[in-house]
Amino acid sequence: MEEQVSLRDTLANQSKVLIKDQRYFIIGKIVHTFGFLVHLSWIFLFYFLEAPLLAIFNIFSALCFFATLKMNQSGKYFPAILIAVIEVIIHQVLAVKLLGVAAGFQYYLITILIVPYLTEPAHNGAKMTLSSFVILIFITLNFYCANIAPIYTINSQILDAFYLFNVTSAMVLIAFIGYYFNKAVTEAEDNLEKEQKKSDELLHNILPHSICERMKNGNKTIADKCSQVSILFLDLVGFTKLSSNKTAEELVDILNEIFTLFDNLAEKYHLEKIKTIGDCYMVAAGVPKERPDDTKNMILFASELNKTLDQYNARTGNDLKMRVGINTGNVVAGIIGKKKFVYDLWGDTVNIASRMESHGEVGRIQVSQNTYELLKNDFEFEPRGPIEIKGKGQMETYFLKND
């Protein structure tokens, strides 16, 4: 499908304008281009109308708007608008003095009431002062100068044409600027919403949904005590040997493919992936909130892991195995830090689960006494007997049968 290039992207490529400044650039371009073209045409018009002073002044005005157009292209948005506004004020005062209010030049002052506010969000004091000054001039021109005879006498039909053109041009310019600014704001809001959704999706891929919501609601400390949490550790056996004849890219691809398969299984059984450390994978059931049959789901997940890895080996020709260990108990769950933060678990339950894996056997699922007691009526286990666990002494452990 052919990619559609927006006006904003085209201008960004051509003028190297920052995306956040696009609306300032475009509005400035509209104002300065309009001013340059109108004053350029008026040079010849006033020459033929035998109003030489206005013709000469429009030469100055055209050059002024040409300069502000260049300033706008270089990113000097507000100075360019300020110069343009000053020129418009002087020009309209002169035009009304020379041609009278019947020509309608004073209505261009209305346009410059809003234009400065559509530029970069700064200089608000100067903008307010300028607006007040413009309003004062507009009132003066309409009511005071209305009783003063113009210097140049022009046919009434031409004056009517001037009036219609000037009023219409001022209205069209305001409408066009308003349309573009509304369009730019709408696009910015849409883009912001899209980026917010991307940010939320990324955050939800890193953290549990409920934790994300708590963080977005302003919770500064995320910490929970969770009971009866089942934790599984698995380690890929043979990966170190495999890595000796693989490139870095190939190793990352292998781990990514395997762990993606495990991620899909974890999602199937409503488990929470906690982290990976090298070729070690950690997942939990019962955090951040408990579900029915959490521990049972963990065993079903563990049982399917070996089958999934065997299918991967058959497809790729690799010969990877795994050790799996599970323990159930109380943990503290939360987030620490401000950068590269992760949702993690702490406590003795985590340490024992890790020992269940490291002291296990290849291709077997070893569970602690706690996990066994919860599931002994639902699954078949075989006692391994007491084993020495570092820091814990002798512990009774069990292997899941028919895994």
C-alpha positions in Angstrom: 0.0 0.0 0.0 1.4 3.4 -1.0 2.4 5.5 2.0 0.5 8.7 2.4 2.7 11.7 3.3 1.0 14.4 5.3 1.5 18.1 4.7 3.3 18.3 8.1 5.8 15.6 7.1 6.5 17.2 3.8 7.2 20.5 5.3 9.3 19.0 8.0 11.5 17.4 5.3 11.7 20.4 3.1 12.2 23.1 5.7 13.7 21.1 8.6 11.1 22.5 10.9 10.6 20.8 14.3 7.2 18.9 14.5 6.2 20.9 17.6 6.7 24.1 15.7 4.8 23.1 12.5 1.7 25.2 13.3 3.8 28.3 14.0 5.6 27.8 10.8 2.4 27.2 8.7 0.5 30.1 10.2 3.4 32.4 9.7 3.8 31.2 6.1 0.1 31.9 5.4 0.3 35.5 6.9 3.6 36.5 5.3 2.8 35.0 1.9 -0.6 36.7 1.9 0.9 40.0 2.9 3.7 39.8 0.3 1.4 39.0 -2.6 -1.3 41.5 -1.7 1.2 44.4 -1.2 3.0 43.4 -4.4 -0.2 43.7 -6.4 -1.1 46.9 -4.7 2.1 48.6 -5.9 0.7 48.5 -9.5 -2.9 49.1 -8.5 -2.2 52.3 -6.6 0.2 53.4 -9.3 -2.7 53.2 -11.9 -5.1 54.9 -9.4 -2.6 57.8 -9.2 -1.9 57.3 -5.5 1.9 57.4 -5.6 2.4 57.6 -1.9 0.5 54.3 -1.3 2.3 52.7 -4.3 5.7 53.6 -2.8 4.7 52.5 0.6 3.6 49.1 -0.8 7.0 48.6 -2.2 8.3 48.9 1.4 5.5 46.6 2.6 6.2 43.9 0.0 9.9 44.0 0.9 9.0 43.8 4.6 6.8 40.8 4.2 9.4 39.1 2.0 11.9 39.6 4.8 9.4 38.2 7.4 8.8 35.2 5.2 12.5 34.4 5.2 12.6 35.0 9.0 9.7 32.5 9.4 11.6 29.9 7.4 14.6 30.3 9.7 12.4 29.6 12.8 12.1 33.2 14.0 8.3 32.9 14.3 7.4 35.6 16.8 9.8 38.3 15.6 8.5 37.8 12.1 4.9 38.1 13.2 5.7 41.1 15.3 7.3 43.0 12.4 4.4 42.0 10.1 1.9 43.3 12.7 3.7 46.6 13.1 3.8 47.0 9.3 0.0 46.2 9.1 -0.8 48.8 11.7 1.3 51.5 10.0 -0.1 50.5 6.6 -3.7 50.6 7.6 -3.4 53.9 9.4 -1.8 55.4 6.3 -4.4 53.8 4.0 -7.3 55.1 6.0 -5.7 58.6 6.2 -5.1 58.7 2.4 -8.3 56.9 1.2 -10.7 57.2 4.2 -12.6 54.5 6.1 -14.8 53.8 3.1 -12.1 51.7 1.6 -12.2 49.3 4.5 -8.4 48.9 5.1 -9.0 49.2 8.9 -10.5 45.7 8.9 -7.1 44.1 8.4 -6.4 45.1 12.0 -8.9 42.5 13.1 -6.7 39.7 11.7 -3.7 40.8 13.7 -5.6 40.6 16.9 -5.4 36.8 16.8 -2.3 36.0 14.7 0.3 36.7 17.5 -1.6 34.3 19.8 -1.2 31.5 17.2 2.6 31.7 17.3 5.0 30.2 19.9 3.6 30.2 23.4 5.7 33.0 24.8 5.8 36.8 25.0 2.2 36.9 26.4 2.7 40.3 27.9 3.8 41.8 24.6 0.8 40.1 22.8 -1.7 41.6 25.3 -0.2 45.0 24.9 -0.2 44.7 21.2 -3.8 43.6 21.1 -4.9 46.5 23.3 -3.1 48.9 21.1 -4.6 47.4 17.9 -8.2 47.7 19.4 -7.5 51.3 20.3 -6.3 52.1 16.7 -9.3 50.3 15.2 -11.8 52.3 17.2 -9.9 55.6 16.4 -9.9 54.9 12.7 -13.5 53.9 12.5 -14.9 56.8 14.6 -12.4 59.6 14.5 -11.1 59.3 11.0 -14.6 58.7 9.6 -15.2 62.5 9.8 -11.9 63.4 8.2 -11.8 63.9 4.4 -9.3 61.6 2.6 -6.3 63.0 0.8 -6.9 61.0 -2.4 -10.3 61.2 -4.1 -11.2 57.8 -5.7 -14.3 56.8 -7.6 -17.0 55.5 -5.2 -17.4 52.3 -7.2 -13.6 51.6 -6.7 -13.9 52.4 -3.0 -16.8 49.9 -2.8 -14.7 47.3 -4.5 -11.8 48.0 -2.1 -14.2 47.7 0.8 -15.6 44.4 -0.3 -12.2 43.0 -1.1 -10.6 44.2 2.1 -13.4 43.0 4.4 -13.7 39.7 2.5 -9.9 39.1 2.6 -9.7 39.8 6.3 -12.6 37.4 7.0 -11.1 34.7 4.7 -7.7 35.1 6.2 -9.1 34.7 9.8 -11.2 31.7 8.7 -8.3 30.0 7.0 -6.0 30.6 9.9 -8.7 29.3 12.3 -9.3 26.3 10.1 -5.6 25.4 9.9 -5.0 26.0 13.6 -8.0 23.8 14.5 -6.8 21.1 12.1 -3.3 21.3 13.6 -4.6 21.1 17.2 -6.9 18.1 16.2 -3.9 16.3 14.6 -1.7 17.0 17.6 -4.4 15.7 19.9 -4.9 12.6 17.7 -1.1 12.0 17.6 -0.9 12.5 21.4 -3.7 10.0 21.9 -1.9 7.5 19.6 1.4 8.0 21.4 -0.4 7.6 24.7 -1.9 4.3 23.5 1.6 3.1 22.4 3.0 4.2 25.8 0.2 2.4 27.6 0.7 -0.8 25.5 4.5 -0.7 26.2 3.9 -0.2 29.9 1.4 -3.0 30.0 3.9 -5.3 28.3 6.4 -4.5 31.1 4.0 -4.3 34.1 0.8 -5.9 35.1 -2.3 -4.0 34.1 -3.5 -3.2 37.6 0.0 -2.0 38.5 0.0 0.3 35.5 -3.3 1.8 36.5 -2.1 2.4 40.0 1.0 4.2 38.7 -1.0 6.4 36.3 -3.3 7.3 39.3 -0.3 8.7 41.0 0.7 5.9 43.4 4.3 6.7 44.2 5.0 3.5 46.1 3.9 0.1 44.7 4.3 -2.6 47.3 2.0 -5.4 48.2 2.1 -8.4 50.6 0.7 -11.4 48.7 -0.2 -14.7 50.2 -0.1 -18.1 48.5 1.8 -17.0 45.4 3.3 -19.8 43.3 6.6 -19.1 41.7 8.3 -21.0 38.9 11.9 -20.9 37.8 13.2 -22.7 34.8 16.7 -22.9 33.4 17.6 -24.0 29.9 20.1 -26.9 30.1 22.5 -27.0 27.2 22.2 -23.4 26.2 25.8 -22.6 27.3 27.2 -25.4 25.1 24.9 -24.2 22.2 26.2 -20.6 22.6 29.8 -21.6 21.9 29.2 -21.9 18.1 26.5 -19.2 17.7 26.7 -15.5 17.0 25.3 -13.0 19.4 22.4 -12.3 17.0 21.6 -16.0 16.7 21.7 -16.5 20.5 19.3 -13.6 21.0 17.0 -15.0 18.3 17.0 -18.4 19.9 16.2 -17.1 23.4 13.6 -14.7 22.0 11.8 -17.5 20.1 11.8 -19.9 23.1 10.8 -17.3 25.7 8.1 -16.0 23.4 6.6 -19.5 23.3 6.7 -19.5 27.1 5.1 -16.0 27.2 2.2 -17.3 25.2 1.8 -20.2 27.5 1.9 -17.9 30.6 -0.8 -15.7 29.0 -2.9 -18.8 28.3 -2.8 -19.8 32.0 -3.2 -16.2 33.3 0.3 -16.2 34.9 2.5 -13.1 35.4 5.9 -13.3 33.8 8.3 -11.6 36.2 11.7 -11.5 34.4 14.3 -13.4 32.5 18.0 -13.6 33.6 20.1 -14.9 30.8 18.6 -18.3 30.0 16.6 -18.4 33.2 12.8 -17.7 33.1 10.7 -16.6 36.1 6.9 -16.6 36.3 4.4 -16.3 39.1 0.7 -17.1 39.8 -1.3 -15.1 42.3 0.2 -11.7 41.7 -0.7 -8.9 41.6 -4.1 -10.4 42.3 -5.3 -13.9 43.1 -7.2 -16.0 40.7 -9.1 -19.3 41.2 -6.8 -22.3 40.8 -3.6 -20.2 40.6 -1.3 -23.0 41.8 -3.1 -25.6 39.6 -2.6 -23.3 36.6 1.1 -23.1 37.4 1.5 -26.9 37.3 -0.5 -27.1 34.0 1.8 -24.4 32.6 4.9 -26.3 33.8 3.6 -29.6 32.3 3.2 -27.9 28.9 6.6 -26.3 29.0 8.5 -29.6 28.3 6.2 -30.4 25.4 6.6 -26.9 24.0 10.4 -27.2 24.2 10.4 -30.6 22.6 8.4 -29.2 19.7 10.9 -26.4 19.3 13.8 -28.8 19.3 12.1 -31.0 16.6 11.5 -28.0 14.5 15.0 -26.4 14.8 17.3 -29.4 15.3 18.5 -28.1 18.7 18.7 -30.3 21.8 17.8 -28.1 24.7 16.4 -29.3 28.0 15.2 -27.6 31.1 15.1 -27.8 34.9 11.9 -26.5 36.5 11.3 -25.7 40.2 8.1 -24.4 41.9 7.4 -23.1 45.4 4.3 -21.5 47.0 4.1 -19.1 49.8 4.0 -15.4 50.8 5.9 -12.7 48.9 6.3 -9.0 48.8 5.6 -7.6 45.3 6.4 -4.1 44.0 8.4 -1.7 42.0 11.7 -0.1 43.0 13.5 2.8 41.3 12.6 5.4 38.8 14.6 4.2 35.7 14.4 0.8 34.0 12.0 -0.3 36.8 10.4 -3.8 36.8 7.7 -5.5 38.8 9.6 -7.9 41.0 9.0 -10.3 43.9 11.0 -10.7 47.2 11.0 -13.1 50.1 11.9 -16.6 51.2 9.3 -18.1 48.9 11.3 -16.7 45.9 14.6 -18.1 47.2 13.2 -21.6 47.8 11.6 -21.6 44.3 15.0 -20.8 42.8 16.5 -23.6 44.9 13.9 -26.0 43.6 15.1 -25.3 40.1 18.9 -25.3 40.7 18.7 -28.5 42.8 16.3 -30.2 40.4 16.9 -32.7 37.6 17.0 -32.2 33.9 13.6 -32.7 32.3 11.8 -32.9 35.7 9.5 -30.5 37.5 10.4 -30.3 41.2 8.0 -28.8 43.7 8.4 -27.8 47.4 6.4 -29.3 50.3 4.1 -26.2 50.3 3.2 -26.7 46.6 2.8 -30.4 47.1 0.3 -30.0 50.0 -1.9 -27.7 47.9 -1.9 -30.0 44.8 -1.5 -33.6 46.1 -5.1 -34.4 45.5 -5.1 -33.0 41.9 -1.9 -34.3 40.5 0.4 -37.2 40.9 3.8 -36.6 42.6 6.6 -38.9 43.6 8.7 -38.1 46.7 12.3 -37.3 46.0 13.1 -37.4 49.7 14.9 -34.8 51.7 17.6 -32.9 49.9 20.1 -30.3 51.3 19.1 -26.8 50.4 21.7 -24.1 50.9 20.6 -21.9 53.8 17.6 -24.1 54.6 19.1 -27.5 55.5 17.1 -30.6 54.7 13.8 -30.1 52.7 11.3 -32.5 51.4 10.7 -32.1 47.7 8.6 -33.9 45.1 8.7 -34.5 41.3 5.6 -34.2 39.2 4.8 -37.6 37.6 4.0 -38.1 34.0 5.4 -34.7 33.1 
